[in-house]
Amino acid sequence: MSKIIFLDFDGVITTLKSKWTIDNEKVELVKQICDATGAKIVISSSWRRYTLEQTLEKITNQEKVYGHNPFPYPEYIVGITSRMYGFKYGERETHYAACRGLEINQWLKEHEDVTNYVILDDDSDMLLCQRRYFIKTHTLRGISKRDVKRAINILTKT
């Protein structure tokens, strides 16, 4: 596992046009990146569950139950980022979510064999050190062909 795509769903592969369900045309664009670079997918989306197995169940079988498109390439998915929460000192019931960039950074620390990565997300809560790896997609339209070219370029640089 040397190249990774950190994939958000909403605003990347789910769009206003698809009524916020998985859009197969957008998934095909992500697949183009995987096929061109050998990258695998780590889900950093709010669609993830507590384990990879639960997440795969959600985005494949459970989506079918709701009459939605399932994620068609679960074999490309190798992991999920952990949900990171903080607490305000003295207030145990108050939760503060860490930014997505911290969750991605933690995953990378736990997987030192990653040589390159790209982040596909419509939100900008990434770390400054991740700026050159981050592609901000259009929230309503999702990933574009231009984003695909940029991602391939990032992942093929050594």
Residue pairs with C-beta under 8 A, 6 or more apart in sequence:
1 40
1 78
1 111
1 113
1 114
2 38
2 113
2 114
2 115
2 116
3 37
3 38
3 39
3 40
3 114
3 115
3 116
3 117
3 155
4 39
4 40
4 41
4 42
4 78
4 111
4 114
4 116
4 117
4 118
5 30
5 33
5 34
5 39
5 40
5 41
5 42
5 117
5 118
5 119
5 120
5 151
5 155
6 42
6 44
6 81
6 104
6 107
6 117
6 118
6 119
6 120
6 121
7 13
7 30
7 41
7 42
7 43
7 44
7 45
7 120
8 44
8 45
8 100
8 120
8 121
8 122
8 123
8 137
9 22
9 43
9 45
9 46
9 47
10 20
10 45
10 46
10 47
10 122
11 121
11 122
11 123
11 137
11 138
11 139
11 140
11 142
12 26
12 30
12 45
12 120
12 121
12 122
12 137
12 142
12 143
13 22
13 23
13 26
13 27
13 30
13 142
13 143
14 20
14 21
14 22
14 23
14 26
14 142
15 23
15 26
15 140
15 141
15 142
16 140
16 141
17 23
17 141
18 26
18 69
21 63
21 68
21 69
22 59
22 63
22 68
22 69
22 70
22 71
23 69
23 142
24 69
24 72
26 142
26 143
27 71
27 72
27 73
29 143
29 144
29 145
29 147
29 148
30 41
30 120
30 143
31 73
31 76
32 148
32 152
33 39
33 118
33 148
33 151
33 152
33 155
34 40
34 41
34 73
34 76
36 152
36 156
37 151
37 152
37 155
37 156
39 117
39 118
39 155
40 76
40 77
40 78
41 76
41 77
41 78
42 77
42 78
42 79
42 80
42 81
42 107
43 55
43 59
43 77
43 79
43 80
43 81
44 80
44 81
44 100
44 103
44 104
44 107
44 119
44 121
47 55
47 58
47 59
48 55
48 80
48 81
48 83
49 55
49 57
49 58
49 80
50 83
51 80
52 77
52 78
52 79
52 80
55 77
55 80
56 74
56 77
59 70
59 71
59 74
60 70
60 71
60 74
61 70
63 69
63 70
63 71
64 70
71 77
79 107
79 111
81 100
81 103
81 104
81 106
81 107
82 103
82 106
82 107
83 97
83 103
84 97
84 98
84 102
84 103
84 106
85 95
85 96
85 97
85 98
86 95
86 96
86 97
86 98
87 94
87 95
87 96
88 94
88 96
99 125
99 126
99 127
100 121
100 123
100 125
100 126
101 125
101 126
101 127
101 130
102 127
104 119
104 126
104 127
104 130
105 127
105 129
105 130
108 114
108 117
115 158
116 154
116 155
116 157
116 158
117 133
117 155
118 133
118 134
118 135
118 151
118 154
118 155
119 126
119 130
119 133
119 134
119 135
120 135
120 137
120 143
120 147
120 151
121 134
121 135
121 136
121 137
122 136
122 137
122 138
122 139
122 142
123 136
124 134
124 136
126 134
132 154
133 154
135 147
135 150
135 151
135 154
137 143
137 144
137 147
138 144
